[in-house]
Amino acid sequence: MRQVLFCDTTLHDGEQSPGVNLFPEEKLAVACQLVKLGIPIIEAGSAATSHSDWEGGHRVAQEVGGHGGPIICSMARAHLAARFADKTP
């Protein structure tokens, strides 16, 4: 039997609309609802875009990812990702 896994991109693609900008606590609230829906993979934004985007993805990964939780991923540009690595809360 085949298994289908869904990867939700709301936290990244949802911010592509003009005027839409999710703060870290808003990303976490959306991610919690996605977990309740049973989504196994959540794209939590684009960490290299801004410190706020990095922080939102980090909070989602810490609070809903992990053992038994969904896989949390992020779009990344390796040469810019290091820019925020030293600003870990």
N, C-alpha and C positions, 0 to 999 in steps of 0.2 A: 504494500500500500504506500502510495506517495504522500509525502507531508508537504504542505504549503506553509511557508513562513512569511508573515507580513512585516515589512519594514516601514514604519510610519515616519514621514518627513515633515510633518506639520510644524515642528519647532524650527526647521530651516526654511522650507518652501513657504510657510505661512508668512514669513517676514519679507518675502519678495514683493509683496503688494505695497504700493506707495502709501506712506504714512503708518505702516505697521512696524512696531518695534516692541518686542517682548522683553520685559525686565526679568532678571534671574528668578525672582519669586513667581512670576507669571509662567515662565517655562516649567518650573517645578510643579505648579498646579496643573498645567496641561499634561505633563508627564505622569502625574499621579492618576489622572483620569484614563490615560492610555494603558497604564498598568491594570486598572480595574477592568478594562476591555479585553485584557489578555494579549496585548500586542507584544511579541517577543523581541523585536528590535526597534529601537527608537533613535532616530538621528536627532541629536540635540543642538543642532546649529552648525555654525562655522567658527570654530575656536580662534582662528587666525584673523577674523574680521575685526574684533574689538575686544577690549578687556571684559566688557559686560557680557559679550557672547561667550567668551571663555569661561567666565564665572558661572553663567547660567548652565552651560554644559557640565561643568565640574560639579555643581550642586545636584544636578539631575543624576549624574553618575554616582555620587556619594550616597544620595538619599533613596534612589529607587533601583539602581543597578546592583549587581553583585550576585551572591549565591541565591539561586532561586528566582531572581528578578530578571528583567529583560537585559539584553545586550544594549549598551549605550555607545553610540558612535558619533563622529563629527566629521564634517568636511574639513579638509586641512590643506594648507600650503606649507610644506616643511620649512622653507626658508623664513617664513614669518612666524611660525608657531613658537619658536624659541623666544620671540619678543615678549611673550607673556609668561613664560615658564618661571622666571625669577620673581613673579608677583603673586605666587601662590599664597592664598590667605592662611 
